[in-house]
Amino acid sequence: MLLQVASLDDPIKPNRLSNDQMNIQKYKLFVSTWNVGGIPPPDDLNLEEWLDTKTNSYDIYVLGFQEIVPLSARNILGPEKSRISMKWNSVIRATLNKSRSKTQRGQEYSKQGEKQKLYPVEQGTSKESITQEFQCIISKQMVGILVCVWVRGDLQRYIRHRCVSCTGCGIMGRLGNKGAVSVRFCLHETSFCFVCCHLASGGKEGDEMHRNSDAMDIFTRTSFPRCLSLDMPQKIQDHEISLPEAKTRILVEQKEWNILLEKDQLRGEVSEGRAFEGWNEGAIAFSPTYKYYPNSDTYYGFIQGKKGKKIRAPAWCDRILWHGKGLKQNQYDRCESRLSDHRPVRAIFTAKVEVPKTKNSLRSFFLSERFDQITSNIDCYQMETILTMEDPAYTSY
């Protein structure tokens, strides 16, 4: 998963609100990537630990999945199966809004064990509670790749310019069994771009060059349609450990993560400038996320006498990279779901977002030369409506 933030303070964008017309507001972002190995979410799947809904509160969730369907010829060449993405979104929605739904029902237990009312629905005072529910603003699937973006309900009116772009790098260099789904949106006056990649696998010599080529292809071919705001950016700027398999397994058993990371292919390619130049990754202090036996905490090949179809050395195949101003990474870890042979990885960010100070600032902004078609007698209420109007949602359900 790649995250890029484009601040609108670039000198090549003259028609923007000046710094003295802006406030900076901080938002908490939850970003995660998970290869689910073609396994649909079971009815009893509990996502609370992964989405961290019990102990923390976030403003935006961006969730990237790989292999939500098996990568069979039928799924690659046939019509898209949106039923699975709809099921994942249904489970996510229920999890994110579970605690909020309890509040909406108007009752919770106090420390003394007594019930007290909070925003009772029947009295019509639940508006504030309702607007806090998470809403899916983007959901896009390409074969097995799915990206969905969820925001607090009260932020939805400040989201604009939602766009998606799909880039297939699989069979014949174009099909969607490998590649990326990219999404872009603007929160207030700051643009966010998220890219969920599923690159070619393999630990043989030269496989990393194939992945580098795919990554470059994704950056080159990904583009977003031009919108009314002419300064919105249109372009965006599985990795193995290169050690003998037996040596890798010994180091994994000894939890020598630093030694293993010295031979990590992705870090090597980035440091040599062959891929993702200028991108950042948090410190990895968790064990390799791939490959596990099904419903097990045991790495593939670590059970003596049990033969697998392929020899797979444990590796950090699930990663989150980021780029841009105003981002601070606060957490980078993995979760312990046994659903697939991968473990989900998540990162928590604080993002600084530019917010117009007043309606007068909005008025000046919309009456700048790039909006010269708007007459000067438009009032501030109309300005706010234009700024917060709903873009068509790009969804797969």
N, C-alpha and C positions, 0 to 999 in steps of 0.2 A: 504494500500500500504506500503510495506517495502522496504527500500533502504539500501544497504550495499556496502561499498567501501573497497576493499582489496588493501592496499599499498604493493608494492613488497619489502619493507624493512624488512620483516620477516627474522630472523636469520636462519630459516630452509630452506631458499631458497638461497644457496650459489652462484648459477650461474646467477647472475644478474649484471647489470651495477652498479658500486659503486656510492656512493653519490656525489663524486666529478666529475662524468661524467654526472650528471643530473642537469637540471634546474627545477624549480617549476613554473608551469603556472596555473593561476586561470581561471576556467570556471563557467558560470552561468547555473544552472539547474532549470528547471521548472518541478515539479512533481505534478500530480493531480490524484484523485480518484473520480469516479462518478457512482453511481447506477442509471441507466436510466429507470429502471422499465419496461423493455420490449418494450419501445417506440422507434421506428426508428426515425432518425433525419429528421424533416420536411424540405421541400425544402427551406423555408425562415429562417431556424435556423441561428441565429447570435452568433458566438462563440468568437467574438473579446474581449468582456469584460472578459470572462472566461480565455482565453489564453493570455490576457494582451498584445495584439500585438500593440496597439496604443501608449502606454506610455513607454514601456520597451523593451529591447532586450535580448534574451537568446541564449545560445549556443546549448542546448539540451532540448528537451521536452520529458518527459516520461508520458504517459497517460494511466491510468488503468480504465477500465469500468467493471461494473457488470450488469448482466441482459440486455445485448443488444438484447436478444430475450426472449420472455416469457418462463418460466421454465415449459413448458408442457411436457407430456410424449413423444410426438412426437419429440420435440426439444432435449430432453435428450437422447432418445434412437435412434433417427433417424440420418441421415447424417447431417453434420455440414452445417449451412446456412451461407456461406461466403458473400452472397449478402449484408447483413446488415453491416458486418465489412468493406466491400469495400465502402459502402456509407458513413460510419463514417470517414474513411480515406480520402475519396474524399473531404468531407466538411472541415476536418482539414487541408488538403493540401492547399485548396483554401484560408482558413483563414490565415495560417502562411505566405503564399507567396503573399497575396493580395497587400500589400504596396510595396513589392519588384518587383512585376509585373509592377506596375506603373512606377517604376524607370527604368525598362528595356525598356519600350516603349520610353524612352529617353527624357521625358518632365516632368517638374513640375513647379508650380508657385512659383516665388520668392516673397519676402515680398512686393515688389513694384507692384506685380501683373503681372510681365512680365514673359514670358516663357523662360526657358533656357534648353539647352540640357545636359543630363547626360548619359554617356556611350551609345551613339547612336548605335543601333544595326547594322544599315546599314554600319557603318564605321568599323565594326569588332572589336570594343573596349569594347564589353559588357562582355568579359570573366570574369572579376572580379565580375561584378554584378550577372552573372549567377551562379557562384560557391557559392554565398551567399544564394541561394534558399534552403529551407529546404527539405531534402530528408528522406523518411521513410527507416530506415535500418533494423527494425524488426517489424513485425506485426503478432501476434499469437492469435488465438481464441480457447477456449475450452468451448463449449456450450454457456453460456451467458457471460463468462469472456473474455475480449479482452485487450491485452497490445500492444501498439504501441510506438515506439521510433523514434523520428525525430531529425536529427542533421543538422546544417548548412552545406551546400554543400562542403565548403572548408575544413571541418573537416572529411569528409567521408573517405578520404584516410588514416587517422590515426586510423580508427576503425578496430579492428581485433577480431577474435575468438568469433563471434556472435553465441550464443547457446540459446535454449529454453528448458524448462522442464515443463510438465503439470502433476499435481497431483490432482486426483479426490478424494474427501472425502464425496461425497453425498450418494445417495441410495446405500445400501450394503457396504458403506465405500469406494467405488471406483468410482462411476459415477460422471460426471463432473458438475452436477447442483450445487454442492458446491466444494470448493477446491481452487487451486491456479495455476496461470500461472507465471512462473519465467523466466526472461531473463537475460543473461549475455553478456557483451562485454568488450573489453579492449580499452581504449583511451590512445594512446601513451604507457606508461608503467604502467598504473593504471587500475585495474579491477573494474567494476561496476556490481552490481547485483540488480535487481528490482523484487519484488514479489507482484503480485496483488492477494489478498485473498478475497474470498467470503465465510465467515464462517456461521455456523448454527445460526439461529435467535432464539429468545425466551427470555423472562424475568423471567421465573419461576426459583425457587431455583434449582440449579444443572445444569442449562443450560450453565453457564459459564464454568463448568468443561468439557462439551461437546466441547465447542469452544477451550479450552486449549488443549484437546486431538487432535482436528483437526490440530491446529497450530503445535503441536509436530510432528504429522504425516507428515505434509508438510515439516518441517525441515529435518525429517529423510529420507523421500522418494525422495525428490528433489535432482537430481544430473545432472551434465553436462558432456558430453563426454570429454575424455582426448584428448588434442590437442598437436601440435608440441611443444608448449611452456609448458614444464612439470611443471612449477611452477604456472600455472593458477589454481585458486581455483575451485574445483569440487562440493563443498557442500555449503549450506547457513546456517549460524548459526541460527463489528456489536456488538456492545456491549451496554449493557443496563445500566440504573441507578437503583440501588437497593434501591429505596424508594417507598412507596405507591403511586399509580398513581395519586390520588387526590392531595397529597402533592407536587408531581413533577409538576403538572400543575400550582399550585399556585406559585411555585418558578420560573417557566418559565415566567409566566405573569409578575412577579416582576423583571425578568432578574437577578436573584440571581445565577449567573453562578458558583461562587466559592463554594457555598453551595452544588449545584448539583454535581459539580465535585468531592467533597469529597466522594460522594456515587457512583462515576462512576466505573463500574465493571472492565473495562480494566485497569485503573490506580491502582485499588485495587489488581488485579491479578499480575501486573508487580511489584508493591511495595512489595508484599509478595513472590516474586520469583517463582510464579507458572506458569508464561508465559512471553516470550520475555525478559528474563533476560539479562541485559546489553544493551538493546535498549533504545533509547531516543525519546521523543516527545516534540515538542514545546509547549509553553504556549497557552492554549485555551482561546481566548477572543471573541469567536463568539457563537451565539445561537445554540441550538441543530439542527442537520441537517435532522432529521427524526422524525415523519412522517407527511407530509402535505396532505391536500386535493388537488386533481388534479388542476393544473393551479391556485394555490391559495397561499397566504402567511399565511394561517390559519392552525394551527396544527390539526391533526386528533382528533376528539372528543371535540374540543373547540367550536363547534356550537351547541347550545342547541336545542334539539329536532331532531337533525340529527344523525342517528345511522349508525355506520360503521360495517363492517363484523367482525373486530377484535378490541379489545381494545389495543391501542398502546400509551404508555407514550412517550413524546418527549425524544429523546436520541441522543447522539453523536455517531452514527453508522458508520460514515465515517472518517477514521483516517489515518495518515501518520506517521510511525515510521522509525527511521534511526539508523545506526550503522556504525562505522568505523572512521579511522583517516582522517584528512584533510577536513572534512565537517563542514561547518558553516551554520546553518539555519538562514535565514534573514527575513522570512515572513511565516506566517501560518494563513490562513483565509478561508472563504467560499465565494462562489459566489451565486448569487440570481436567477439563471435560474429556471423557473417554469415547466420545461419539465416533470419532474417526481415527485414522492413523497419524493425524497431525494434532498439535495442540494450538488453540487460538492464542494470538499475541495481541496485546493492547498497549496503547500509549495515551497518556493524559497530557493535554496542552492547555496553557493559558494563552489566549489570543487577544492582542490589543486591536480594537476596532475603532475606526473613525466615525464619529456620530455628529451630525450637524447640531450646532448649539441652539438655534432658534428658527422659527418659521421665516423670519426675515432673511436668514442665510439661505434657506431653500428657495425663497423668491429670487434672490440674486443669482443663484445657481441656475435656475430654470430660465432666467431671462438673459443668460450669457449668449454669446454668438452662436454656440452650437444648438441653442434652442430658440433661434431668432424667429421661428415661425409662431411662437407663442406671444400673444399680444400683451401689452403692458398693463391692461386693466384686469388681468386675472388675479383673483384674490388668494390669500394665504391658505384658505381652506382647500381651494382647488389644487394648490401646489402640493399640499400634504397628500391629497388623494392620488395625484400622479406618482408621487414618490413611493407610496406604499401599495399601489395597485397590484393585484394578483396576476402573476404570469401564468401561462398554461403549465400545468404540472406534467413533467415527463415521467410517467409511471408505466409499469408493466402489468398493472391490474386495475 
